[in-house]
């Protein structure tokens, strides 16, 4: 009976040693409860080529703002008021920023928006409308229609993701991609970003609160997030050799035990 128990224990130890490691890391491990961590800077999304923007102009007199909105048509309501003729297909798609960084805006013509923050672009359009004496007190709002980013590497689901808003954090992106896998290196999370026509890489450690101070904590349009794995993913051939090695080791151990018992 004792020999059988020893055999079972050794077999269990071999099987456990062959199992994949579980996820054991901790996020933001150096943050302390009841401690305040100031926000270093306010986030502002930057406009890039191929962005699609929803731009709406309003005024105290709605009829003055209608020509500045896509569609631009007007109609008379049953009460005799002036209203928009409806939303066109082009309006639903928004304004596309072309390869030169411009949009073709009603009345104002071409406007260069690439490289501007949403706030700067809003002020630019507002100032142009006032300078042209079209509207004295316009209000302008801009929203992204195609904010997207890509997540690759050791995450639950890789791919390109879209967002309704423009405030997506690095932690949001990882969560949307199904969280980190057990193979992820928490100290090697990269964000690749295009800045002034060049690509730059920023490294992050999700185990530290320092991630909140990164210029990439808030993602920009077209950012690439790459989570480096601890080791390369094994192919089917590699897994076959691994299983064969485990079986051979197990058989060898069993034979050795039986030989010792005899």
N, C-alpha and C positions, 0 to 999 in steps of 0.2 A: 504493500500500500504506500509506503513512504517513497519508494522508487517512482511510482506513478505520479505522486504529488510533485516530486522534483521535476519529472518530465513535463508535466502540465505548466509548471511555473516557467521553465525555460522556453517552452513554446510560446507562452503568452508574452514573455519579454521580447522575443524575436519579432512577433507580430506587431507589438506596440512600437518597436524601434523603426519599423518600416512605414508607419503612418505619417501623413503630412503634418507639418507643424501648424498649430492653431494661431489665430491672430492674438497677440499678447501685448501690442503697443497701446499707449495712452495718448490721446490728443491733448494739447495745451497743458502738459503736465506741470509746467512751472507757474501756472496762474494760481493765485491765492484767493480764497474766499474773503468777501467783504473788503477787497482791495480795488480801488478805482484805477482804471487804465485809460488815460486821456486819448482822444482821437487826434492823431497827428495832423491830418489835413482833410479837408472836405473833398468828397469825390465829385468829379465832373466828367461825364462821358465826352469823348472827342469824336468829331465827325471824320469819316474816312471815305475813300472811293468805294463805289458800289453800295453805300448805305442807302436805304430808302427811308425817307422822312415824311411824317405827316405834319404838315404846317397849316395852322389855322389862324386867321386874322379876324379879330372882332372889334367892334366899336359900339359906342352908345347909340349910334345910328346904324343899325345892321345893314341897311342898303348900301352904305358907303364901303363896307368891308367885303361885300359879295364879289366884286371883280378880282379881289386878291386871293380868293379861294378857288381851288381846282374845280372845274365845271363852269363857274363864273356866271351861269345862267340865272335869270330871275323869273319869278312868276307872281301873279297877283292872287292873293288868297280870297276866299269868299267875303271876307270883311274888308277887302280893298287894300290890305297891307302887302308890302313887297317881301318875298321870301325866296329862298334858294330854289332852283329848279330841280334839285335832287343831286344825289351822289353818282358820279360817273365811274366807269370802270377804271379810268386812269387815276381818279381820286382815291380809290380804294388801295391802289398800289403805291401811292405817295410820290414824292419827288426823288428821283434817283440821282445820286452824286456821280457825275461822269468821270472819265479818266483824267480830266484836267482839274477835278475838284469843284466843278460848278454845278449849279442847278438852273433850270430855266423857269423863272418865277413870273407869274402874271403881272403885267404892268411894269414891274421893275426890271425885267429882262434877266440876263445872266448874273448870278451872284456866286462868288467864290466862298464856299463854306468849309472846304477840307482843312483840317487842322484846328478848326475852331471848336470850342466847347459849345454845348447846347445853349448856355446862357449868352455867350458871345454872338452866336448866330441869331439868337432871338433879338438881341439889341441891334444888330446890324440891319435886320429887316425892318424893325420898328423905326430906326433912325432914317432909313431910306424913304419910308412912307411919309414921315413927318417932313423931311427935307423937300419932298415933292409936293407938299401942300395937299396931299390926298386926304389924309385924316389927321386931326390934331392930337387925338388921344387913343391911338390904336393899342390893342393888346395882342400879343403874338405868342403862340405856344407851339413847341416842336417836340415830337415823340419819334423814337425809332420804331420802324415796322419790321425790321429783319435783324435784330441784334442776335448774333450767333458766335459761338466759340466751340473749340474742339478739345476733347479730353481723350488721351491715349495712355497706354501703359498698364500698370497693375491696379486696375479698377474693375468694379463689377461689370460695367458696360461701357465700352469705348464708343466714340462717335462724335458727330457734330450736333450740338444742341442749340435751340433757339429760345429766346426769352421775350416775354411781353414788355418788360421794362428794360432799363439800361443800367440797373444797379444789381449786378450779379457778383457776389464775392467768390473768392477762390474756394472757400468752404462750401458755398452753395453749389459750385460746379462739381466738386467731388461727391457731394451728397446726391446730386442729380444723376451722376454716373454710377450710382450703386455702391458708393463708399470704397475705401481702399481694400484690397485683398490681403491675405496673410503674407503674400510675397512682396508687398510694397515696402520700399524704403521711405520711411516717414521724413527723413532728413534730406531727401533728394527729390523734391517736387519742383519741377521747372515750369516757368511760364515764358513762352517765346512770344515776343511782341514786336510789331513793326513800328519803328520810331524814325521819322525823317528819312524814309526810304531805305532804312537798314533794319535788319532783324537783331534783336538783343535778347539774351537769355537771363532770367532772374531765378535764383535758387531759393527754396524755402524749406523750413523744417516745421511741419504741422504739429510737432510735439512741443513747440515753444510759442509763447505769446508774442514773440517778435514778428510773427507772421502778420499781425495787425498793423505793423508799421511799414510793411512793404508797399512800394508803389503799385504792385500788382495784386494787392489784396482785393481791390475792386477790378474786375476784368474789363478790358476794353474790347470793342468789336474786333472779331477775327483772331483773338488770342488763342494760343495753343498751350494746353496744360498737359504735361507729360510726367507721369509718376514712374520713377525708375524702379524696376523689380530687383529683388535681392539676387536672383539668378535667372538665367534664361529659361523660357518655357520649354519643357521637354517634349520632343516629338514622339509619335507613336513607336518608332523604332527604339528610342531611348527608354521609353516606359517598358517595352518588351524585355530589353536587356536587364532593367532594374528588377522586374518581376522574376525573371529567370535566375538572377543572382540571389534574390531572397529565398527562392525555393531550393536552390542548391545549398545555400547556407543552412537552411532549416533541415534539409535531409541529412546533411553532414553532421549537424548537431545531434539529431535523433540517433543516427548510427553510432556516434561516439558514446552516447548515453547507454544505449543497449549493450555496446561492447564493454563498457565499464561495469554494468550490472552483472553480466555473465562472468 
